[in-house]
Amino acid sequence: MAIGTKGSLAAGVLAALGASACCAGPLIFLLLGIGGGWASNLIAFEPYSPYLTALTVVFLGAAFYNLYLRRRACAPGDACAADRVLRNQRILFWLVAAPVVLLLTFPLYAPLFY
């Protein structure tokens, strides 16, 4: 069973959140005004970061493939046959992919915030 574009995007976002929980999590909580020593426990996610990063790349790649490379089989009159629907899906993909890439690369520029 193939994962659709929406499923790929959702899975990519969740994997990116898991991959960056060790680094971006405490900073996000701090910016929201939530503090405490318990935030340092998020470092426990660090060993899983490479695996979750790889999952994120796979899921975003699957969404990109579904939107740009795969031929669509739609009957005339279906919603997927409309160019507007495909354009909106591509816009949503880039609106999701940009923050996900920022989360994945957070460890590279995290020292600027700490």
PyMOL commands that set and color helices and strands:
alter all, ss='L'
color gray80, all
select helices_A, chain A and resi 5-19+24-31+37-69+79-81+83-104+106-112
alter helices_A, ss='H'
color red, helices_A
deselect
rebuild
show_as cartoon
